[in-house]
Amino acid sequence: MAGKGLSVVVTRRLPEPVETRMKELFDVTLRTGDTKMSREDLALALKGADVLVPCVTDQIDAALLAQAGDRLKLIANYGAGVDHIDVQSARQRGVLVSNTPGVVTEDTADMTMALILSVIRRIPEGLQVMQKGEWDGWAPTAYMGGRVGGRRLGILGMGRIGQAVARRAAAFGMQVHYHNRRRLRPEIEEDLGATYWESLDQMVQRVDVISVNCPHTPSTFHLLNARRLKLMKPDAVIVNTSRGEVIDENALTRMLRAGEIGGAGLDVFEHGHEINPRLRELPNVVLLPHMGSATIEGRIEMGEKVIINIKTFEDGHRPPDLVVPAML
């Protein structure tokens, strides 16, 4: 494949510098509107393209992949998470899958700390009062939140983002604890000042804040189920900037409404943009529209990684960010 011979279909609008570079390098079909592709349009793209560039809103399952044409050879995902792609089915059809790991680490860790601070310090409540023009002046007992320093943070998933959260939390004076599929090396634990818990149940009972930083896989679906959520302290806070499916959202909502959990900061939700309406009514809950990676710098870097993966594949080499089943 040479020149602009490689047919690339992009499923969503990307930052302008990314789209411009793609037009220079490939025979690319871009979206004119920033809307999600229908399943029918995705099927057509899979039939006619050499490369598909999807994102987290596109469900590329086995049934859809079965409709792919012989041309499709690479799915270059715009994002790190690939739980929306049936990687195994793709590989069985001879289709490679790549992603963009590491790009959003710092941005997502920043958002995690922002949510922790927002919930504990009741920032949205204060913002709402100011925006409505209802503030009558300072009072000794008004809008009292809690002190972040000294609290125990339990990180669920100690990969790149979990470790970046740990470093930020330590700077705020928090005590860092974590549960992970595999324990970190001793030198990394020492550098982070992190305490490992082999038992998630035991960690959940003892921390003041839980940060979800693990991917969504069959083994992590509802990892924080009703039983585990009931182990939390009644004044504990839970924050999720990873994948909504890790938490049983209905159970969390019930417990928040009953005062059995102190608060929550959620940037992701179990059913995508269909959020449990009862969550919106709670003053101790901060809801964000999946903004964890939403920085100009991060989104452009994601696009650059996508381009590198496609160009490397076009040149006959293995994409540097190839996803293999062992990674899942």
TORKEPA-751692 format. One record per atom (N, C-alpha, C): x, y, z. Coordinates in pm, whole numbers, plus 50000, padded with zeros to 5 digits. Layout:
BEGIN
XYZ...
***
This chain:
BEGIN
500854988050000500005000050000500885012550000500605021849913501455033649904500595045949886501205057449912500535070249894499265071049975498175075249905496875076449973495975064649938496585053249906495805041649866495045035149979495445037650104494805031250218493485038250250492405030750246491085036250274490815035950424490595047650484490395049050627489045055650652488245049950742486965055850780487015059350928486715071850960486695076851098485255078251142484915073151260483495072651302483005085051372483895093651423483475105951492484385117451450483935129751474484785141351450485985140851543487155143951490488395144351568488935158651566489885161951654490465175451651490985179051512490815191551475491145196051339492565192451294493595194251381494945190451337495065175651302494325167151372494365152851346493715149751212492555155651187491865153251062492685158350943493315169950960494135175650852495275166250816495945160950915497065151750890496585138850826495435133950868494895121750807494585123850660494055135550625493745138550486495015139150401496115143450462497395144050391497955130250363497685120750454498345107750447497515096650384496185097250403495355085950366494155090150280493535080350220492245082350155491195080950265490955091950334490165091350457488755096850438487805090150499486425094850505486155099750646485885112850660485685119050790484205121750813483825123450937482455126850972482255141850957481135145750897480835160050884480135165451009479455156851081478785160851205479295152451320479285158251439479815150851554478715142651619478245132851544477225123751594477735109451584477155100951666477525086851667477045080051539477885071651482477495063951364476415053851401475455051951313474475041351334475145027851310474485017351357475035003951336475095000651187474115005451112474105003050967475285009950900475595022250942476735029450885478055022850923478125017751046479325010551087479534998151001478454991050974478554979050891479054982550752478544993450695479004997850563480485001550565480895008250673482305012150685483204999850693482764989950769483564977750783483674970150651482664971350567482684964350439483634970850338483744984250343484454991150236485814996850271486214995950399487455002650441488584992750466489804997750451490984990150494491194991750644490865003850693491075007150834489845014350888489395010251004488325017251075488915023951197488555036651219489005044051338487765046951424487435037851517486285039851604486695046351735485715048951820485985053551956485055046252051485045050352177484355042752281482845041752258482265050652180480825050352157480395040252051481365033951986481075024451878481225010151929480145002551927480174988551970480514979751850481754974851848482214966351739482204951951790481054945251779480904931751833481084921351724480964908651763481204897651669480214897951553478954901251581477944901551475478254912351371478744923651418479094934351326480344930651246481314924751313482544920751245482284910151139481244902051159480904891851061480484897950928480094910950931479674917850809480834925050741482014924250800483164931350745483584925350612484084934050526484584929250397485994924050408486484918650298487844913050297488904923850307488534936450277489534947250280489964950850422489034949650517489324954150653490474946350714491524953550753492704947150810493124953150944492604965250975493034971751099491894979951158491674978451288490794987351364491714995551454491905008151419492815016951493491985025351590491785020151708490885026651804491415040051851490525049951856490855063151910490515062952059491455058452139491265056952282492025044952333492215044552463492975033552524492105021352550490895023452600490015012352632489485005552507489444992252508488954984852391487844975052430487174977552542486104968452582484874969452491484834979652406483734980952309484034973652178485194967252170485604959952050485804945252086485224936252007485464921952027486804918651962487864920452039489224918751986489454904451940488944894852014489134880751979488524877551844487294882351823486634879851694487364886751581487864898851608488614905951506489864898251466490604893451564491834886051535491544873251459490424866551491490054854251421489754856951274489334869351245489064873151106490304879151039491424879251110492644884851054492724899951060491904905951147491884920551161492644924251288493644932851272494414937551387493654948751459493914950251587493314961051666494434968451738494434981651726495404989851798494644999951884495345005851981494725015952067495725027152094495405035752192496275047252220496605047752370497385038252419497665037652563498585048852610498415052552738499335061752802499075076452778498315079852675498125093852638497305101452741496265095052794495325102152882495625100053030496765094353061497075091053201496995103153292497745113453259497825125153347496495132753350495835133553234494565140753228493505133953314493435120753306492435113353384492745113853532494025113353566494405114353707494045128153763494225138553682493815152053724492315152353754491535146353665490075146353684489675138353806490395127553834490105119753954490255128254078491345135654086491555144254203490525155554206490155160554089489135171154085487805166154142487445153854110486205148154161486285145654312487435140754358487605138554502487435151754577488085162054530487975175254593486555180754582485935178954467484585184354446483575178354542483655165154561482695158554649482965161854795484225160354837484565162154978484405176655022484755186054935484665200254969483355206754923482435198954866481095203454829481125215254730482055214754638482235225654543481005228054455480375217554398479195220354313478055227054389477865223954516476815230454595477075245454607478335248854633478685262854642478545269854509478935263154401478825268954267477375271654231476505262254265475095263854232474475275954304474835277754430474325289054508474775302254445476045302754406476575314954345475915317954211475715307554131475115309653999473665314054008472985309854113471595313954133471475327454204472595332954248472565345654319471935344754456472075333254521471425331054649472365331954769473625335854746474575336454857474345348954940474155347055071473905358155162475145362355239476285356455209477515359755280478035348055362479255349855409479935339155482479255336055614479255323155650478705318855779479585307555833479805306855963480735296956022480395282455990479115279355973478745265355953478225262455813478395271855721477855269955586478805261855498478265252555423478985244855321480235238155375480135233055495481295226455553481505212755489482655210955427483025197955372484015191255466484905183755408485905176755488487305180055441488265176555523489675178455489490175166255412490815168755299491305157855215492555151455275493455159655324494685154655382494425145355500495145134155504494995124555612494015113455581493215115055478492245104555443492945092955372492335081455386492845069455319492175068155182493015067755080492525065754943492785051454902491745044354859491885030854806491735031054655492805027654585492815027854439492535013854388491505012554307491144999654248491674999354105492834992854089493504992553960494715001553961495914995653972497135003653988498005003053863497385006153750498135007453626498685021453613498845026153489499405039453466498585050253537497255049753516496415060253573496345059053724496205046953775496165044953920497405050353988498575048053928499815053153986499895068253978499385074053868499375088653857498445094653963497325088053991496415092554096497125091654232497855080854254498555078954381499535090254407500265094554305501235105354322500535118454357499445121154293498695133354324498105132754464497545121454499496935119954631497965121754742499165116354720500215117754820500585132454840500575140054730500885154354740499825161854822498605156554825497535162454905497515157155048498485148655079498575143455215497685131455242497195125055137496375113155155497245100755173496725090955244497385078055258496925069055144497865063455071497535056054949497505041054975496385034954940496215020454946495735015954809495945003254777495514998754645495234983854642494374980054549494114966054516494314964654366495034954354326495364952454186495414937554157495234934254031495314920053993496684914254029497714922454010499064918254050499684929054138500394924654238501054934354327502194941254254502384954054281503484961454220504824956954277505874959954204507214956854254507494965254379508294959954472508544967054598509064981254580509924983454481510484996854462509415006754414508435001854337507355010654293506435013954410506115003654490505295005954609505955016354700507255014854717507975024254805507965038254748508155039354617508155052554553506795059354567505725051554557504375057154566503895058454711504595051754803504135051454941502805044354953502625033754874501335026954863501325013854939500205010955001499994998555075499094989254994499554976854974498814967354892497834959254977496634957354922495624948854985495304937554889495604925454929495254913954846493734912054842493074915254954491624913854963490964927254936490174927854829489434940054798488414942954907487784932554959486794934455065487394941555185488584937455225489214943555341489604958055314490084960855192490464974655160489234983755159488154979055099486934987155088486434991255227486564982455324486074985355458486884996055530488134997955489489055005955570489415019555510489025022055385489435034655321488305044955329488695057455312487735068555315487285072655176488125069855077487815073154938488205061154852487345057354759487675046954662487735053254524488835050854454488975055654317489025043754223488095043054128488055032054031488925035753912489985027853891490915030453782491285017753708490375008053707490604995553635489744995053510490124987153410489314986253287488084977753310487154978553216485984969753219486304957053143486284945853214486454932653156485384923653218485204911553168484244902553234484524900653383485774901053422486114898853564485914911353650485814923153587485614935353666484184940653657483334934253580481934938653573481294937553711480744948753760480134949453893481084944354002482364947353983483334943754087482944950454218482444962654208481874969454325480354967454320479944955654363478534952154365477884956554496476614953154512475884957554631476544952554759477004940154757477634934654879478884942554916479744945454817480984952754848480694967254884479744973254817479414987154850478934988354995478254978155044477764978555182478904977555283480094973455236481254972755325481874986555348481544996255263482135009555274481665016655400482525025555449482135034055561480955042855519480055046155609478895054355571479265068555527480465073155562480875086555519481935085955408482165073955352483175072355247482665077655114483615080755026483315086454895483855077154787483105075654679483565067354568483645075954442484745074354368484995082254247485315072554133484735075054016484975066153902485275074353777486515073053726486905079453600487335068953498486965056353522487415045453436486295040253347485515030653398484395025053324483225023153419482045027453375480865027053460480435013053499480735003253413480264989653438480924983153559482004989053609482694983353726481834984553852480944994453855480084996853972478644992953939477994986354032476544983954021475864997354049475485004253943474985017953956473675018754034472795009054014471535009154088471765007454237472664998354274472974996254416473615008854475474535014954400475175027254446474135038154468473215039554375472175049854387471325047654511470905035354531470085032254649470805035854779472095032554787472845034854909473125049754931473365056854823473565071354835472295078054885471175073954831469895079854871469545076355016470015064655061469725060355198470735065755299471755073155250472765078455340473765068155387473885057055313474805046355353476195048155293476325057555200477615061455142477655076755142478835082355172478935096755192478765105155067479215099954952479115107754829479785100554714479605105854593480185099754474480515110354371481585107854297481965116154183482125107054063481265108553965481215099153852481415106453719482395101753643482635106853509482195096853403481875084653448481425073953359480245066753425479435060253342478195054453392477965040753330477225032653404477055018653362476395017253226475455026153195474725025053069475015036852977476285040452967476685051252878476105064552922475435071552830474875084652863473495083752927472965071452941471665069553005471885068153156471855079353225472195079853367470935077853451471095070453559469985068553652469485082253698468245085953668467765099453700467785102553849467725092353934467755094754079469105099754126470155097254046471475102454081471525117654070470785123053974470825137453948470265145554064469445139454146468745146654252469585148254379470725141554385471475140854511472535151854520472545159554628473515170354642474935165454668475085153054715476405147754746476985139554631476435141454511476915134254393477315144254286478525142554230479015150954121479045142453994478335146653892478235139353766478885147453655479755141053578480425147553465480205139453338480205145853221479925139153094481165132753030481765123353099482935115953049484025125553000484465134253090485435144753058486865141253097487085129253148488395125953204489565128253110489395125352982490495126952886490325139452800489375147852835489005159052748489925171052766491155169652720492045181152708492465182252562492735194352518493165196452379494425188352351495375189152445496645182352425496465167152416495645161752507495455147352511494755142052387493715149152343492965144352227493795144852099494645155052087495525155651970496565144551976497115141952094498095131152108497455117552077496205115752116495495103352082495445101751931495095112551862495025112051717496375109151653497415114851710498765112351657499145097651672498735091651783499005077351802498245068951701496995072651675496205065551575496905066151440497365078051403498045079751274499305071351266500085071151373501315063151375500995048351359499945043751426499565029651414499155026251271498365035151209497925032551071499105033150975499955043350990501085045050896502075033550910502305028951032503215017651052502655005150987501345003151002500694991650937500784992850785500555004950733500615007250588502015004050533503025006750615504405004250573504814989750588503854981350630504124967050637504664962150770504524970250874505054966451004503934965051107504254959051218503304957251327503024970751393501754974651407501444987351476502034987351617502644998251658503304998551790502354996451908501074999851890500124998452001499124987351973499624976351919498764964951887498174958952014496884956552012496194950052123496154935152097496594927352193496564912752182495724907152295495124895352278494264889952383494904889352521496204887552529496874886752659496764899852737496524911052665496404924152730495044926052792494064917952754492674920352794492354913952927
***
